[in-house]
Amino acid sequence: MNPDILIGISQATGIIVLFSSCIGVLIGLTVGMIPGLTISTGIIVLLPITFVLPPDVSIALLLGLYVGGMTGGSFSAILLNIPGTPSASATAIDGYPLAVRGDAGRALGIAITASFIGGVVSFLFLLFIAPILANFALHFRTEDMFSILLFGLTIICSFATKSLIKGLLSAVIGLSIVTIGQDPVMGTQRFTFGQVNLMAGIHFLTAMIGLFAIPQLISNINSNNNAKGRVKEKLSSIIPNRLDFKKIRSPIAIGSTIGAFLGTLPGAGGPIAAFISYDYAKRLSKNPEEFNKGAIEGVAAPESANNAVTGGALIPMMTLGIPGDPVTAILIGALIVHGLAPGPLMFLERADFAYGVIFSFFWANIFNFCIAILSVKYLVKVLATPTYLLMPCLAVLCVIGSFALRNNFFDVYIMLIFGLIGIFMKWLDMPIVPLLLALVLGSQFEENLRVALTASQGDVSVFVNSPISLSFIILSLISVIWSLRTARKKKRSIRA
């Protein structure tokens, strides 16, 4: 066996690492089930704590929250018909009818079990595919990396928005913000306007806190979820029985495979995987008429899919440095803070840590299943927490987190400015994800572009002379054309 794998297993099974994974899962289940909060918000609030923790402990904590949050979203979807996460929207279709007719415990048990199996399948994808892809990526040159980043940006925009124009505008705003600070090649100042605090640029974690947390806080303060959040029903047996296992085997297999595959595509995300899995499970079911009325297969398929997406999304993050979804974008930030840049070199220079991350993800799924099964009857009571108590605590943590990044109160002002930008974009129905990914990928995007052009003395043909670069440019064009065609079809269907 590869010695790096053994070191990774040892790293992931340390007492403190396992304990932090358990804490992360518990927080993730809680955050995921509260309507209005998101996994991204939970991770951002926890980020300041990770600055003072060792890298392996920090990543275990955040991975636990990621995995737990995906499962937790199904709790409020089943019990209240209010999805805690976007991925749980498909679960609510059949989960809530099951709860209405008195099978809430059964529905929750199936959701937890399906999530666990989907997570384990995606772990296997991550364990066997990531090292191979990383070895292949080691042969990439600057022009190849530019084309890959271009593909990542275009596919994010195509998947993350209802309007292509708004998605592209969001990405352009993000790329413009990245230009603030020092030139990556020449080292000269750009758009700092004489402000010393801007010379180092805008820290993307500060921007993330503002973009995600502030709009969520404002939205939750304006809404009154207290009446809806009261859970009075006693849950029946949680563990699925043998007949249920027999019925959900096929939907789980469908959801796990689709979720793990779509997770590897940057921008595809949990909601798409969940709804596609639900649709395929319904098509292949012997009793499709039961769907939408409380079919357990309709709970198992999307739940296995959205947890399978988590491991799939870690593959492009760890091997190419391209986040598969907003959560992995934040995880990249956490790794960079600890001096660990995700990408193919991670498997070459720090293979032990890379495998440690992979096996920490495995343990996160194990703990997620155990904690969810044992404590679901008590966790659902968190749904009754008054908004006026929860939101001020999160607001204080956001301010502390922004300040702690660089011990500079100027970053708090930047966070508030990005909060206003996030509120404004939400009001205009502009997607935040393309802006977020532009902030994360923008610096590498510009640096690889300029280095490639400098090496070729301005010859743009360098991007099509390389087979790898040309392949990703073609994929980028297909992504944009596909998005344009989809947008046109939507307009035609609306007019019709």
Secondary structure, DSSP 8 states (H G I E B T S, - for coil): --HHHHHHHHHHT-HHHHHHHHHHHHHHHHHHHSTT--HHHHHHHHHHHHTTS-HHHHHHHHHHHHHHHHHHHHHHHHHHS--SSGGGHHHHHHHHHHHHTT-HHHHHHHHHHHHHHHHHHHHHHHHHHHHHHHHHHTT--HHHHHHHHHHHHHHHHHHS-S-HHHHHHHHHHHHHHHTSEE-TTT--EES-TT-GGGTT---HHHHHIIIIIHHHHHHHHHS--TTTT---------S--HHHHHHHHHHHHHHHHHHHHHHTSTT-HHHHHHHHHHHHHHHH-S-GGGTTS--THHHHHHHHHHHHHHHHHHHHHHHHS--SSHHHHHHHHHHHHTT---SHHHHHH-HHHHHHHHHHHHHHHHHHHHHHHHHHHHHGGGGG--HHHHHHHHHHHHHHHHHHHHT-THHHHHHHHHHHHHHHHHHTT--SHHHHHHHHHHHHHHHHHHHHHHHTTT-TTHHHHSHHHHHHHHHHHHHHHHHHHHHHHHHHHHH-
